[in-house]
């Protein structure tokens, strides 16, 4: 069935995109305002977009009033944030931080989360997240009612048990226990069902046809 997104309202476009572009990684973003108050909020419009420089992207919407969410306001004001990845064990806490709290409310405290200091940015990382990215603002791009926030990753914290070889940077991804965002209002997936398809070269493909 063909859907003409040019002719559909934004809510319908959102449903189609988030029901089909799955699973999506979840960025649990921790920021601080100018007074040092913490904010934590999850975003599944998120991915990595480069390695030289190492850049991640977030899609951050506004509040229903049109005002910027705390995440965007804090990143714009300070230029710093951390991204903590979400596991099944932290999913309920993440869900609490997704609630529509008033501006300035500390979601980290609301969810009973512990933090650890970052090394290169002021916002801390969440202690129970197996991966945390310390980021500085690279660029903000307005996109309609959203903003694309590009962050340059300055440092990464990865749980020791998932690091297979620190010199070669080999990581045991399944050991991280991450979850991904699926469709609807509250569906997620565990990332422990894998299949391997090895890359082929053009020469190998030509040999198969010979």
Beta strands, then each sheet from edge to edge (+ up, - down):
strand 1: 27-32
strand 2: 38-43
strand 3: 46-51
strand 4: 54-61
strand 5: 80-84
strand 6: 115-116
strand 7: 125-126
strand 8: 131-143
strand 9: 146-158
strand 10: 163-165
strand 11: 170-171
strand 12: 179-181
strand 13: 188-190
sheet 1: 2+ 1- 5+ 8- 9+ 4- 3+
sheet 2: 6+ 7-
sheet 3: 10+ 11-
sheet 4: 12+ 13-
end
